[in-house]
């Protein structure tokens, strides 16, 4: 298995400074002798900023946003990068993209084999944030989108501080505090200037728990005290019962906010992709047969012992 490609996702509303941050990261990677790949997403049929990326390996997804109309295009673009040697991948969504949907694609079993999400970086324009939050100046859709861009962040960059008064800043930070989890750092800046060690820190943890046929962990003794969101991948090839799967996922709900994966069902042959969120399990049959079944648990401080018990219960032990 070749080394996984680290991925950074940059999101933020229109004009928040995403491209400035992307170019800063790009310059660093090139100085380090790394070959970066870039996925740019624009709403129109032309990227007016493509002159900034002359000579770079850039794939542009136009006429839509990654999270809705062209999510399949994102998958096919990632497929292109699977077969190409890049050392790091940066994805910049449109100003109206929901980064949770981008994350959703990256955390599917097929793409976790090749890519490793490092961090979701969200930018907020401090000078317009309150205006966008206003019932009088924005739509419900815009307010919802802003919330998703903020709540998905592993790092929040509060940009354009030079354009905000102290009084307004207090209001902005108070509003953001209502949306953010306590462990998410907020970096205050102007002109998108963020130190690279802050931008490049790995904030999304991923690990694999290997469980033997009897549900026991294979030599793991994890004691995770970090507060980052993590994804835990469990290889699980035996057929499962859909009712038991849903019930056991609900039992993990204090630690696991989301789950997905590819499983075999005991009632019917073939492979099924499943999504679990908000206590609801959705299964869809897939045509691929060469995929290793696995279950991905997404949450905080996921305990290996509970994962082992989860696997035992799926096996009916």
FISE-647360 format. One record per residue: x, y, z of N, C-alpha, C in turn. Coordinates in Angstrom, 1 decimal, padded with zeros to 4 digits. Layout:
// FISE-647360
nX_nY_nZ_caX_caY_caZ_cX_cY_cZ
X_Y_Z_X_Y_Z_X_Y_Z .
...
//
This chain:
// FISE-647360
nX_nY_nZ_caX_caY_caZ_cX_cY_cZ
000.8_-001.2_000.0_000.0_000.0_000.0_000.9_001.2_000.0 .
000.7_002.1_-001.0_001.5_003.3_-001.0_001.1_004.3_000.0 .
002.0_005.2_000.3_001.7_006.2_001.4_000.4_007.0_001.0 .
-000.4_007.3_002.0_-001.6_008.1_001.8_-001.2_009.5_001.5 .
-002.0_010.2_000.6_-001.8_011.6_000.3_-002.5_012.5_001.4 .
-001.8_013.3_002.1_-002.4_014.2_003.0_-003.3_015.3_002.3 .
-004.5_015.6_002.8_-005.4_016.5_002.2_-005.8_017.6_003.2 .
-005.8_018.8_002.7_-006.3_020.0_003.4_-007.5_020.5_002.6 .
-008.6_020.8_003.4_-009.8_021.4_002.8_-009.9_022.8_003.3 .
-010.0_023.8_002.3_-010.2_025.2_002.7_-011.6_025.6_002.3 .
-012.3_026.2_003.3_-013.7_026.6_003.0_-013.9_028.0_003.6 .
-015.0_028.6_003.3_-015.3_030.0_003.8_-016.2_030.7_002.8 .
-016.9_031.7_003.3_-017.8_032.4_002.4_-017.1_033.2_001.4 .
-017.9_033.6_000.4_-017.3_034.4_-000.7_-016.5_035.6_-000.2 .
-015.3_035.8_-000.7_-014.5_036.9_-000.3_-013.8_036.9_001.1 .
-013.8_035.7_001.7_-013.2_035.6_003.0_-011.7_035.4_003.0 .
-011.1_035.1_001.9_-009.6_035.0_001.8_-009.1_033.6_001.6 .
-009.9_032.7_001.1_-009.5_031.3_000.9_-008.3_031.2_-000.1 .
-008.4_031.9_-001.2_-007.3_031.7_-002.2_-006.0_032.2_-001.7 .
-006.0_033.3_-000.9_-004.8_033.9_-000.3_-004.1_032.8_000.5 .
-004.9_032.1_001.4_-004.3_031.1_002.2_-003.8_029.9_001.4 .
-004.6_029.5_000.4_-004.2_028.4_-000.5_-002.8_028.7_-001.1 .
-002.7_029.9_-001.6_-001.4_030.3_-002.3_-000.2_030.3_-001.3 .
-000.5_030.7_-000.1_000.5_030.6_001.0_001.0_029.2_001.2 .
000.0_028.3_001.3_000.4_026.9_001.5_001.1_026.3_000.3 .
000.6_026.7_-000.9_001.2_026.2_-002.1_002.7_026.6_-002.2 .
003.0_027.8_-001.9_004.3_028.3_-002.0_005.2_027.5_-001.0 .
004.7_027.2_000.2_005.5_026.4_001.1_005.8_025.0_000.6 .
004.8_024.4_000.1_005.0_023.0_-000.4_006.0_022.9_-001.5 .
006.0_023.9_-002.4_006.9_023.9_-003.5_008.3_024.2_-003.0 .
008.4_025.1_-002.0_009.8_025.4_-001.4_010.3_024.1_-000.7 .
009.4_023.2_-000.3_009.9_022.0_000.4_010.2_020.9_-000.6 .
010.0_021.2_-001.9_010.2_020.2_-003.0_009.1_019.2_-003.1 .
007.9_019.5_-002.6_006.8_018.6_-002.7_006.0_019.0_-004.0 .
005.3_017.9_-004.5_004.4_018.1_-005.6_003.0_018.2_-005.2 .
002.4_019.4_-005.2_001.0_019.5_-004.7_000.0_019.3_-005.8 .
-001.2_018.8_-005.4_-002.3_018.8_-006.3_-003.4_019.7_-005.8 .
-004.1_020.3_-006.7_-005.1_021.3_-006.2_-006.5_021.0_-006.9 .
-007.5_021.0_-006.1_-008.9_021.0_-006.7_-009.6_022.3_-006.4 .
-009.9_023.0_-007.4_-010.6_024.3_-007.3_-012.0_024.2_-007.7 .
-012.9_024.8_-007.0_-014.3_024.7_-007.4_-014.9_026.1_-007.5 .
-015.5_026.3_-008.7_-016.1_027.6_-009.0_-017.6_027.5_-009.4 .
-018.4_028.5_-009.1_-019.8_028.4_-009.5_-020.0_028.7_-010.9 .
-019.2_029.5_-011.5_-019.4_029.9_-012.9_-018.8_028.8_-013.9 .
-018.7_029.2_-015.2_-018.1_028.2_-016.1_-016.7_028.6_-016.4 .
-016.1_029.5_-015.7_-014.7_029.9_-015.8_-014.2_030.3_-014.5 .
-012.9_029.9_-014.2_-012.3_030.3_-013.0_-011.4_031.5_-013.3 .
-011.9_032.7_-012.8_-011.2_033.9_-013.1_-009.9_034.1_-012.4 .
-009.6_033.2_-011.5_-008.3_033.3_-010.8_-007.3_032.2_-011.3 .
-007.6_031.5_-012.4_-006.7_030.5_-012.8_-005.3_031.0_-013.2 .
-005.1_032.3_-013.4_-003.8_032.8_-013.8_-002.9_032.7_-012.5 .
-003.5_032.6_-011.3_-002.7_032.5_-010.1_-002.0_031.2_-010.0 .
-002.4_030.2_-010.8_-002.0_028.8_-010.6_-001.2_028.3_-011.8 .
-000.6_029.2_-012.6_000.1_028.8_-013.8_001.2_027.7_-013.5 .
001.2_026.7_-014.2_002.2_025.6_-014.1_001.9_024.6_-013.0 .
000.7_024.8_-012.3_000.4_023.9_-011.2_-000.5_022.8_-011.7 .
-000.6_021.6_-011.0_-001.5_020.6_-011.4_-002.8_020.9_-010.7 .
-003.7_021.5_-011.5_-005.0_022.0_-010.9_-006.1_021.3_-011.7 .
-007.1_020.8_-011.0_-008.3_020.3_-011.6_-009.4_021.3_-011.1 .
-010.1_021.9_-012.1_-011.2_022.8_-011.8_-012.5_022.2_-012.0 .
-013.4_022.3_-011.0_-014.7_021.8_-011.0_-015.6_023.0_-011.2 .
-016.2_023.2_-012.3_-016.9_024.4_-012.6_-018.4_024.2_-012.7 .
-019.2_025.3_-012.7_-020.6_025.2_-012.8_-021.3_024.4_-011.7 .
-021.0_024.6_-010.5_-021.7_024.0_-009.4_-020.8_024.0_-008.2 .
-021.3_023.5_-007.1_-020.4_023.4_-005.9_-020.2_021.9_-005.6 .
-019.1_021.6_-005.0_-018.7_020.3_-004.7_-019.8_019.6_-003.9 .
-020.4_020.3_-003.1_-021.3_019.6_-002.1_-022.7_019.2_-002.7 .
-023.0_019.6_-003.9_-024.3_019.2_-004.4_-024.3_018.8_-005.8 .
-024.3_019.7_-006.8_-024.5_019.3_-008.2_-023.3_018.5_-008.8 .
-022.1_018.7_-008.3_-021.0_018.0_-008.9_-020.2_017.2_-007.9 .
-020.9_016.6_-006.9_-020.2_015.8_-005.9_-019.6_014.5_-006.7 .
-020.3_014.0_-007.7_-019.7_012.9_-008.5_-018.5_013.3_-009.2 .
-018.4_014.6_-009.6_-017.2_015.1_-010.2_-016.0_015.1_-009.3 .
-016.3_015.5_-008.0_-015.3_015.4_-007.0_-014.7_014.0_-006.8 .
-015.6_013.0_-006.8_-015.1_011.6_-006.7_-014.3_011.2_-007.9 .
-014.7_011.6_-009.1_-013.9_011.2_-010.3_-012.6_012.0_-010.3 .
-012.6_013.2_-009.8_-011.3_014.0_-009.7_-010.4_013.3_-008.7 .
-010.9_012.9_-007.6_-010.1_012.2_-006.6_-009.5_010.9_-007.2 .
-010.4_010.2_-008.1_-009.9_009.0_-008.8_-008.7_009.3_-009.6 .
-008.7_010.5_-010.3_-007.5_010.8_-011.1_-006.3_011.0_-010.2 .
-006.4_011.5_-009.1_-005.3_011.7_-008.2_-004.8_010.4_-007.5 .
-005.7_009.4_-007.5_-005.3_008.1_-007.0_-004.2_007.5_-007.8 .
-004.3_007.8_-009.1_-003.3_007.2_-010.1_-002.1_008.1_-010.4 .
-002.1_009.3_-009.7_-001.0_010.2_-010.1_-000.2_010.5_-008.8 .
001.1_010.7_-009.0_002.0_011.0_-007.9_001.9_012.5_-007.4 .
001.2_012.7_-006.4_001.2_014.0_-005.7_001.5_013.8_-004.3 .
002.2_014.8_-003.7_002.6_014.6_-002.3_001.6_015.2_-001.3 .
000.8_016.1_-001.7_-000.2_016.7_-000.9_-001.3_017.2_-001.8 .
-002.5_017.3_-001.3_-003.7_017.7_-002.0_-004.4_018.8_-001.3 .
-004.7_019.9_-001.9_-005.5_021.0_-001.3_-006.8_021.1_-002.1 .
-007.9_021.1_-001.4_-009.2_021.3_-002.0_-009.8_022.6_-001.5 .
-010.1_023.5_-002.4_-010.8_024.8_-002.1_-012.2_024.7_-002.7 .
-013.2_024.8_-001.8_-014.6_024.8_-002.2_-015.0_026.2_-002.6 .
-016.2_026.3_-003.3_-016.7_027.6_-003.6_-017.1_028.3_-002.3 .
-017.4_029.6_-002.4_-017.9_030.3_-001.2_-019.2_029.8_-000.7 .
-019.9_029.0_-001.5_-021.2_028.5_-001.1_-021.2_027.0_-001.0 .
-020.0_026.4_-000.7_-020.0_024.9_-000.6_-020.1_024.6_000.9 .
-020.7_023.5_001.1_-020.8_022.9_002.5_-019.6_022.0_002.7 .
-018.6_022.3_003.5_-017.4_021.5_003.6_-017.7_020.1_004.2 .
-018.8_020.0_004.9_-019.2_018.7_005.5_-019.4_017.6_004.4 .
-019.8_018.1_003.2_-020.1_017.2_002.1_-018.7_016.7_001.5 .
-017.8_017.7_001.5_-016.4_017.3_001.0_-015.8_016.3_001.9 .
-015.9_016.6_003.2_-015.4_015.7_004.2_-016.0_014.3_004.1 .
-017.3_014.3_003.8_-018.1_013.1_003.6_-017.5_012.2_002.6 .
-017.1_012.8_001.4_-016.5_012.0_000.3_-015.1_011.4_000.8 .
-014.3_012.3_001.4_-013.0_011.9_001.8_-013.0_010.7_002.8 .
-014.0_010.7_003.7_-014.1_009.7_004.7_-015.0_008.5_004.3 .
-014.9_008.1_003.0_-015.6_006.9_002.6_-014.5_005.8_002.5 .
-014.8_004.6_002.7_-013.7_003.5_002.6_-012.9_003.6_001.4 .
-013.5_003.8_000.2_-012.7_003.8_-001.0_-011.6_004.9_-001.0 .
-011.9_006.1_-000.5_-010.9_007.2_-000.5_-010.0_007.2_000.7 .
-010.4_006.6_001.8_-009.6_006.5_003.0_-008.4_005.7_002.7 .
-008.5_004.8_001.7_-007.3_003.9_001.3_-006.2_004.8_000.8 .
-006.5_005.9_000.2_-005.5_006.7_-000.6_-005.3_008.1_-000.1 .
-006.2_008.6_000.6_-006.1_010.0_001.1_-006.3_010.1_002.6 .
-005.6_011.0_003.2_-005.7_011.2_004.7_-006.0_012.7_005.0 .
-007.2_012.9_005.4_-007.7_014.3_005.7_-006.9_014.8_006.9 .
-006.2_015.9_006.7_-005.4_016.5_007.8_-006.2_017.5_008.6 .
-006.9_018.4_007.9_-007.5_019.5_008.6_-008.6_020.1_007.7 .
-009.7_020.6_008.3_-010.7_021.4_007.6_-010.5_022.8_008.1 .
-010.0_023.7_007.2_-009.7_025.1_007.5_-010.8_026.0_007.0 .
-011.5_026.7_007.9_-012.6_027.6_007.5_-012.2_029.0_007.8 .
-012.5_029.9_006.8_-012.2_031.3_006.9_-013.5_032.1_007.1 .
-013.5_033.0_008.0_-014.6_033.9_008.2_-014.1_035.3_008.0 .
-014.9_036.1_007.2_-014.6_037.5_007.0_-015.2_038.3_008.2 .
-014.4_038.7_009.1_-014.8_039.4_010.3_-015.7_040.7_010.0 .
-015.3_041.3_008.9_-016.0_042.6_008.5_-017.4_042.4_008.0 .
-017.8_041.2_007.6_-019.1_041.0_007.0_-019.9_039.9_007.8 .
-019.3_039.3_008.8_-019.9_038.1_009.4_-021.3_038.5_010.1 .
-021.3_039.6_010.8_-022.6_040.0_011.4_-023.7_040.3_010.4 .
-023.2_040.9_009.3_-024.2_041.2_008.2_-024.8_040.0_007.6 .
-023.9_039.0_007.4_-024.4_037.7_006.8_-025.3_037.0_007.8 .
-025.1_037.2_009.1_-025.9_036.5_010.1_-027.3_037.2_010.4 .
-027.4_038.4_009.8_-028.6_039.2_010.1_-029.8_038.7_009.3 .
-031.0_038.6_010.1_-032.2_038.2_009.4_-032.7_039.1_008.3 .
-032.2_040.4_008.5_-032.7_041.4_007.6_-031.8_041.5_006.3 .
-030.6_041.1_006.4_-029.6_041.2_005.3_-029.2_039.9_004.6 .
-029.7_038.8_005.1_-029.3_037.6_004.4_-030.5_036.6_004.4 .
-030.3_035.5_003.7_-031.4_034.5_003.6_-031.1_033.4_004.7 .
-032.1_032.5_004.9_-032.0_031.4_005.7_-030.9_030.4_005.2 .
-030.8_030.3_003.9_-029.8_029.4_003.3_-028.4_029.9_003.6 .
-028.1_031.2_003.5_-026.8_031.8_003.7_-026.4_031.6_005.2 .
-027.4_031.8_006.1_-027.1_031.7_007.5_-026.8_030.2_007.8 .
-027.5_029.3_007.2_-027.3_027.9_007.4_-025.9_027.4_006.9 .
-025.6_028.0_005.7_-024.3_027.6_005.1_-023.1_028.1_006.0 .
-023.3_029.4_006.5_-022.2_029.9_007.3_-022.0_029.1_008.6 .
-023.1_028.6_009.1_-023.1_027.8_010.3_-022.3_026.5_010.0 .
-022.6_025.9_008.8_-021.9_024.6_008.4_-020.5_024.8_008.2 .
-020.1_026.0_007.6_-018.7_026.3_007.4_-017.9_026.5_008.7 .
-018.6_027.0_009.7_-018.0_027.3_011.0_-017.9_026.0_011.8 .
-019.0_025.3_011.9_-019.1_024.1_012.7_-018.2_022.9_012.2 .
-017.9_022.9_010.9_-017.1_021.8_010.3_-015.6_022.1_010.6 .
-015.2_023.2_011.0_-013.8_023.6_011.1_-013.0_022.9_012.2 .
-011.8_022.5_011.8_-010.8_022.0_012.8_-010.0_023.2_013.2 .
-009.9_024.2_012.3_-009.2_025.5_012.5_-010.1_026.6_011.9 .
-010.4_027.6_012.7_-011.1_028.7_012.2_-010.2_029.9_012.0 .
-010.1_030.5_010.9_-009.3_031.7_010.6_-010.3_032.9_010.5 .
-010.2_033.8_011.5_-011.0_035.0_011.5_-010.2_036.1_010.8 .
-010.5_036.3_009.6_-009.8_037.2_008.7_-010.3_038.6_008.6 .
-009.5_039.5_008.0_-009.9_040.9_007.8_-010.2_041.7_009.1 .
-009.4_041.3_010.1_-009.5_042.0_011.4_-009.2_043.5_011.4 .
-008.5_043.9_010.4_-008.1_045.3_010.2_-009.3_046.2_009.9 .
-010.4_045.5_009.4_-011.6_046.3_009.0_-012.7_046.3_010.1 .
-012.4_045.8_011.3_-013.4_045.7_012.3_-013.0_046.5_013.5 .
-014.0_047.2_014.1_-013.8_047.9_015.4_-013.8_046.9_016.5 .
-013.3_047.3_017.7_-013.2_046.5_018.8_-014.6_046.0_019.3 .
-015.5_047.0_019.2_-016.9_046.7_019.6_-017.6_045.6_018.7 .
-017.3_045.7_017.4_-017.9_044.8_016.5_-017.2_043.4_016.6 .
-015.9_043.4_016.9_-015.1_042.2_017.1_-015.7_041.4_018.2 .
-016.0_042.1_019.3_-016.6_041.4_020.5_-017.9_040.7_020.1 .
-018.7_041.3_019.3_-020.0_040.7_018.8_-019.7_039.5_017.9 .
-018.8_039.7_017.0_-018.4_038.6_016.1_-018.0_037.3_016.9 .
-017.0_037.6_017.8_-016.5_036.4_018.6_-017.5_035.8_019.5 .
-018.4_036.6_020.0_-019.5_036.0_020.8_-020.4_035.1_020.0 .
-020.7_035.6_018.8_-021.6_034.8_017.9_-020.9_033.5_017.5 .
-019.6_033.6_017.2_-018.8_032.4_016.8_-018.7_031.4_017.9 .
-018.5_031.9_019.1_-018.4_031.0_020.3_-019.6_030.2_020.5 .
-020.8_030.7_020.1_-022.0_029.9_020.2_-022.0_028.7_019.2 .
-021.3_028.8_018.1_-021.3_027.8_017.0_-020.1_026.8_017.2 .
-019.0_027.3_017.7_-017.8_026.4_017.8_-017.7_025.6_019.0 .
-017.1_024.4_018.8_-016.8_023.6_020.0_-015.6_024.1_020.7 .
-015.5_023.9_022.0_-014.4_024.5_022.8_-013.0_024.3_022.3 .
-012.8_023.1_021.7_-011.4_022.7_021.3_-011.0_023.3_020.0 .
-011.9_023.9_019.2_-011.5_024.4_017.9_-010.8_025.8_018.1 .
-009.5_025.8_017.6_-008.8_027.1_017.7_-009.3_028.1_016.7 .
-009.2_029.4_017.2_-009.6_030.5_016.3_-008.3_031.4_016.1 .
-007.9_031.6_014.9_-006.7_032.4_014.6_-007.2_033.7_014.0 .
-006.9_034.8_014.7_-007.3_036.1_014.3_-006.2_036.8_013.4 .
-006.5_037.3_012.2_-005.5_037.8_011.3_-006.1_038.8_010.3 .
-005.3_039.4_009.6_-005.6_040.3_008.5_-004.9_039.8_007.2 .
-005.4_040.0_006.1_-004.8_039.6_004.8_-004.4_038.1_004.7 .
-005.2_037.3_005.4_-005.0_035.8_005.4_-003.6_035.3_005.8 .
-003.0_036.1_006.7_-001.6_035.8_007.1_-001.7_034.8_008.3 .
-001.5_033.6_008.1_-001.5_032.6_009.2_-000.2_031.8_009.1 .
000.5_031.6_010.3_001.7_030.9_010.3_001.5_029.4_009.8 .
002.5_028.9_009.0_002.3_027.6_008.4_002.2_026.5_009.4 .
002.9_026.6_010.5_002.8_025.5_011.5_001.3_025.4_012.1 .
000.6_026.5_012.0_-000.8_026.5_012.4_-001.7_025.9_011.3 .
-001.4_026.4_010.1_-002.2_025.9_008.9_-002.0_024.4_008.7 .
-000.8_023.9_008.9_-000.5_022.6_008.4_-000.6_021.5_009.6 .
-001.0_021.9_010.8_-001.1_021.0_011.8_-002.2_019.9_011.5 .
-001.8_018.7_011.8_-002.8_017.6_011.6_-003.9_017.7_012.7 .
-005.1_018.0_012.3_-006.1_018.1_013.3_-007.2_017.1_013.2 .
-007.2_016.3_012.2_-008.2_015.2_012.0_-007.4_013.9_012.2 .
-007.7_013.2_013.3_-007.0_011.9_013.6_-007.7_010.8_012.9 .
-006.9_009.9_012.3_-007.4_008.7_011.7_-006.6_007.5_012.2 .
-007.3_006.4_012.6_-006.6_005.2_013.0_-007.5_004.0_012.6 .
-006.8_002.9_012.6_-007.5_001.6_012.3_-007.4_000.7_013.5 .
-008.5_000.1_013.8_-008.6_-000.8_014.9_-008.8_-002.2_014.3 .
-007.8_-003.1_014.5_-007.9_-004.4_014.0_-008.5_-005.3_015.0 .
-009.6_-006.0_014.6_-010.3_-006.8_015.6_-010.3_-008.2_015.0 .
-010.0_-009.2_015.9_-009.9_-010.6_015.3_-011.3_-011.2_015.3 .
-011.4_-012.4_014.9_-012.6_-013.1_014.6_-013.5_-013.2_015.9 .
-012.9_-013.0_017.1_-013.6_-013.1_018.3_-013.9_-011.7_018.9 .
-013.7_-010.7_018.1_-014.0_-009.4_018.5_-012.9_-008.7_019.4 .
-011.8_-009.4_019.5_-010.8_-008.8_020.4_-009.8_-007.9_019.6 .
-009.4_-006.9_020.2_-008.4_-006.0_019.5_-007.1_-006.7_019.4 .
-006.4_-006.4_018.3_-005.1_-007.1_018.0_-004.0_-006.2_018.6 .
-003.8_-006.3_019.9_-002.6_-005.7_020.4_-002.7_-004.2_020.6 .
-003.9_-003.6_020.5_-004.0_-002.2_020.7_-004.2_-001.8_022.1 .
-003.6_-000.7_022.5_-003.8_-000.1_023.9_-003.8_001.4_023.7 .
-004.9_001.9_023.1_-004.9_003.3_022.9_-005.5_004.1_024.0 .
-004.8_005.1_024.4_-005.4_006.0_025.4_-005.4_007.4_024.8 .
-006.5_007.8_024.2_-006.5_009.1_023.5_-007.0_010.2_024.4 .
-006.2_011.2_024.6_-006.7_012.3_025.4_-006.8_013.6_024.6 .
-006.6_013.5_023.3_-006.8_014.6_022.5_-008.3_014.9_022.3 .
-008.6_016.1_021.8_-010.0_016.5_021.7_-010.4_016.7_020.2 .
-009.5_016.2_019.3_-009.8_016.4_017.9_-010.9_015.3_017.5 .
-011.7_015.7_016.5_-012.5_014.7_015.9_-011.6_013.6_015.2 .
-012.0_012.4_015.3_-011.2_011.3_014.7_-012.1_010.4_013.9 .
-011.5_009.7_013.0_-012.2_008.6_012.2_-011.5_007.3_012.6 .
-012.2_006.3_013.0_-011.7_005.0_013.3_-012.2_004.0_012.2 .
-011.3_003.3_011.6_-011.7_002.4_010.6_-011.6_001.0_011.1 .
-012.6_000.2_011.0_-012.7_-001.2_011.5_-012.9_-002.1_010.3 .
-012.0_-003.0_010.0_-012.2_-004.0_009.0_-013.2_-005.0_009.5 .
-014.3_-005.3_008.7_-015.3_-006.2_009.2_-015.9_-006.9_008.0 .
-015.5_-008.2_007.8_-015.9_-008.9_006.6_-017.1_-009.8_006.8 .
-017.4_-010.1_008.0_-018.6_-011.0_008.2_-019.9_-010.3_007.9 .
-020.9_-011.1_007.4_-022.2_-010.5_007.2_-022.8_-009.9_008.5 .
-023.5_-008.8_008.4_-024.2_-008.2_009.6_-025.7_-008.1_009.4 .
-026.4_-008.1_010.6_-027.8_-007.9_010.5_-028.1_-006.4_010.6 .
-028.9_-005.8_009.7_-029.1_-004.4_009.6_-029.7_-003.8_010.9 .
-030.6_-004.6_011.5_-031.3_-004.1_012.8_-030.2_-004.0_013.9 .
-029.4_-005.1_014.0_-028.4_-005.1_015.0_-027.3_-004.0_014.8 .
-027.0_-003.8_013.5_-026.0_-002.7_013.2_-026.6_-001.3_013.7 .
-027.8_-001.0_013.3_-028.4_000.3_013.7_-028.5_000.4_015.3 .
-028.9_-000.7_015.9_-029.0_-000.7_017.4_-027.6_-000.5_018.0 .
-026.6_-001.1_017.5_-025.2_-001.0_018.1_-024.6_000.4_017.8 .
-024.9_000.9_016.7_-024.4_002.3_016.4_-025.1_003.3_017.4 .
-026.4_003.1_017.7_-027.0_004.0_018.6_-026.4_003.9_020.0 .
-025.9_002.7_020.4_-025.3_002.5_021.6_-024.0_003.3_021.7 .
-023.3_003.6_020.6_-022.1_004.3_020.6_-022.3_005.8_020.5 .
-023.5_006.2_020.5_-023.9_007.6_020.1_-023.2_008.7_021.0 .
-022.8_008.4_022.2_-022.1_009.4_023.0_-020.7_009.7_022.5 .
-020.1_008.8_021.8_-018.8_009.1_021.2_-018.8_009.2_019.7 .
-019.7_008.5_019.1_-019.8_008.5_017.6_-020.9_009.3_017.1 .
-020.5_010.4_016.3_-021.6_011.3_015.8_-022.0_010.9_014.4 .
-021.2_010.0_013.8_-021.5_009.7_012.4_-020.8_008.3_012.1 .
-021.4_007.6_011.2_-020.7_006.3_010.8_-021.1_006.0_009.3 .
-020.2_005.3_008.7_-020.4_004.9_007.3_-019.6_003.7_007.0 .
-019.7_003.2_005.9_-018.9_002.0_005.5_-019.5_001.1_004.4 .
-018.9_000.0_004.2_-019.4_-001.0_003.3_-019.5_-002.3_004.0 .
-020.6_-002.9_004.0_-020.9_-004.2_004.7_-021.6_-005.2_003.9 .
-021.5_-006.5_004.3_-022.3_-007.5_003.8_-023.5_-007.7_004.7 .
-024.7_-008.0_004.2_-025.8_-008.2_005.0_-026.1_-009.7_005.1 .
-026.7_-010.1_006.3_-026.9_-011.5_006.4_-028.2_-012.0_005.7 .
-029.0_-011.0_005.2_-030.3_-011.4_004.6_-030.2_-011.4_003.1 .
-029.2_-010.9_002.5_-029.1_-010.8_001.0_-027.7_-010.7_000.6 .
-027.3_-011.3_-000.5_-025.9_-011.3_-001.0_-025.5_-009.9_-001.5 .
-024.2_-009.7_-001.6_-023.7_-008.5_-002.2_-023.2_-007.5_-001.2 .
-022.6_-006.4_-001.6_-022.1_-005.4_-000.7_-023.0_-004.2_-000.7 .
-023.1_-003.6_000.5_-024.0_-002.4_000.7_-023.2_-001.3_001.4 .
-023.3_-000.1_000.8_-022.8_001.1_001.4_-023.8_001.6_002.4 .
-023.3_002.0_003.6_-024.3_002.5_004.6_-023.8_003.9_005.1 .
-024.8_004.7_005.5_-024.6_006.0_006.1_-025.4_006.0_007.4 .
-024.8_006.4_008.5_-025.5_006.5_009.7_-025.3_007.9_010.3 .
-026.4_008.6_010.5_-026.4_010.0_011.1_-027.8_010.2_011.7 .
-027.8_011.1_012.8_-029.0_011.4_013.5_-029.9_010.2_013.8 .
-029.2_009.1_014.3_-029.8_007.9_014.7_-030.6_007.1_013.6 .
-030.2_007.4_012.3_-030.9_006.8_011.2_-029.8_006.1_010.3 .
-030.2_004.8_009.9_-029.3_004.0_009.1_-029.9_004.0_007.7 .
-029.0_004.3_006.7_-029.5_004.2_005.3_-028.5_003.2_004.6 .
-029.0_002.3_003.8_-028.2_001.3_003.1_-028.5_001.3_001.6 .
-027.5_001.2_000.8_-027.6_001.2_-000.7_-026.7_000.1_-001.2 .
-027.3_-000.8_-002.1_-026.4_-001.8_-002.7_-025.5_-001.2_-003.7 .
-024.2_-001.7_-003.7_-023.2_-001.2_-004.6_-022.8_-002.3_-005.6 .
-022.4_-001.9_-006.8_-022.1_-002.9_-007.8_-020.7_-003.4_-007.7 .
-019.8_-002.7_-007.0_-018.4_-003.1_-006.9_-018.3_-004.4_-006.1 .
-017.5_-005.3_-006.4_-017.3_-006.5_-005.7_-015.9_-006.7_-005.1 .
-015.0_-005.8_-005.6_-013.6_-005.9_-005.2_-013.2_-005.0_-004.0 .
-014.2_-004.6_-003.2_-013.9_-003.7_-002.1_-013.9_-004.5_-000.8 .
-013.0_-004.2_000.1_-012.9_-004.8_001.4_-014.0_-004.2_002.3 .
-014.9_-004.9_002.9_-015.9_-004.3_003.8_-015.2_-003.7_005.0 .
-015.7_-002.6_005.4_-015.2_-001.9_006.6_-016.2_-001.0_007.1 .
-016.0_-000.6_008.4_-016.9_000.3_009.1_-016.1_001.5_009.6 .
-016.5_002.7_009.3_-015.8_003.9_009.8_-016.7_004.6_010.8 .
-016.1_004.8_012.0_-016.8_005.5_013.1_-016.1_006.9_013.2 .
-017.0_007.9_013.2_-016.4_009.3_013.3_-017.0_010.0_014.6 .
-016.1_010.5_015.4_-016.5_011.1_016.6_-015.3_011.5_017.4 .
-015.5_011.6_018.8_-014.4_012.0_019.6_-014.1_011.0_020.7 .
-012.8_010.8_020.9_-012.3_009.9_022.0_-013.0_008.6_021.9 .
-012.9_007.9_020.8_-013.6_006.6_020.6_-012.7_005.5_021.2 .
-013.3_004.9_022.2_-012.6_003.9_023.0_-012.5_002.6_022.3 .
-011.3_002.0_022.2_-011.1_000.7_021.5_-011.9_-000.4_022.1 .
-012.0_-000.4_023.5_-012.8_-001.5_024.1_-014.2_-001.5_023.7 .
-014.8_-000.3_023.5_-016.2_-000.2_023.0_-016.3_-000.6_021.6 .
-015.2_-000.4_020.8_-015.2_-000.8_019.4_-015.2_-002.3_019.4 .
-014.4_-003.0_020.3_-014.4_-004.4_020.3_-015.8_-005.0_020.7 .
-016.4_-004.4_021.7_-017.8_-004.8_022.1_-018.8_-004.7_021.0 .
-018.6_-003.6_020.3_-019.5_-003.3_019.1_-019.3_-004.4_018.1 .
-018.1_-004.8_017.8_-017.8_-005.9_016.8_-018.4_-007.2_017.3 .
-018.2_-007.5_018.6_-018.7_-008.7_019.2_-020.3_-008.8_019.0 .
-020.9_-007.7_019.3_-022.4_-007.6_019.2_-022.8_-007.8_017.7 .
-022.1_-007.3_016.8_-022.4_-007.5_015.3_-022.3_-009.0_015.0 .
-021.4_-009.7_015.6_-021.2_-011.1_015.3_-022.2_-011.9_016.1 .
-023.0_-011.3_017.0_-024.0_-012.0_017.8_-023.3_-012.8_019.0 .
-022.1_-012.3_019.4_-021.4_-013.0_020.5_-021.9_-012.4_021.8 .
//
